[in-house]
């Protein structure tokens, strides 16, 4: 299987780009969704998180207070590392299982913290979705209902934009219209189909 790692900063448009590839029949594996599943009610990971952070990290129905957890880990690097050490190996295992069962010509794994985590040798190319920091902050506040300060904290905790761009194999600049985005996705789709077909030979 030919594997594209899709990444980008907060609110850069990763989900929009992934959805456009999915419409073309490409398997999308979203590690944020995997993390949510691993921290649902009844999961061992949720119990470990509650033991570590205390019961205040849970909502009245027993589910994870994701907003509170996000605030904690983005203001305390030690706590962020603890959480990553708990979840990242589990996420990677589940991701690899889904890759093996993918039926499309190639697949895309959406990994928001691709550059911040341990490199994964199974990824063949890295696609970065890029936009301006101004747009990122504006979208993050609207989408996640967070303050400007919280959005800035998250932005600062992630890899620098220049570093992502310098280490990308492919880049989509998400600063224009949806039609432009669709055209960019189509070009890369054709490229990935070609690369995947040669990869199998």
C-alpha positions, 0 to 999 in steps of 0.5 A, a space after each residue: 500500500 502506498 501511504 500519504 501522510 497528510 499534516 498541517 497546523 491547527 485549522 489549516 484545512 486538513 479535514 477539508 482536503 482529506 474529504 476531497 480525497 475521500 470523495 475520489 474513493 481514497 481510504 482516509 485514516 484520521 488519527 484524531 478520530 482514532 484518539 477519540 475512539 481510544 478515549 471513549 467511555 469504557 476504554 482503558 486509555 480513558 481510565 488511565 487518563 482519569 487516574 493520572 489527571 483526576 476525576 475532574 478530567 471527566 464530564 458528569 456522564 463519565 466522558 472525557 472533558 476534551 476541552 479541559 484536557 487540551 488546555 492542560 496539555 498545551 500549557 504543560 509540556 510534561 503532561 502533553 508528553 505523558 499523554 502522547 506516550 500513552 496514546 501514540 503507540 495505540 494510535 499507530 497500531 490501529 492506524 497500521 491495521 486500518 492501512 492493511 485493510 484499505 482497499 483503495 489504490 493508495 491511502 491517506 493518513 491524517 496526522 496533525 502532529 506528524 512532525 512532532 511525533 516519532 517518524 513513521 517509516 511506512 509513510 511514503 510521502 508527506 502532504 502538508 496543507 498550508 495557510 496563513 497563521 492569521 487564517 489558522 487563528 481565526 478558523 480555530 477560534 470559530 471551529 473549536 470555540 476557543 479564545 485567541 490565547 488558546 489558539 495561539 498556545 496550540 499554534 506555538 506548541 506545533 512545529 513551525 510553519 517553515 519547518 513543515 514546508 521545508 520537509 514536505 513532499 507535496 504542499 497544498 496552499 489553502 488560501 483560495 477558493 474551494 474550486 482551487 482546492 479541488 483542482 490541487 487535490 485532483 492533480 495530486 490524486 493523479 500523481 499518487 495514482 501513478 506513484 502507487 501503481 509503480 510502487 506495486 510493481 
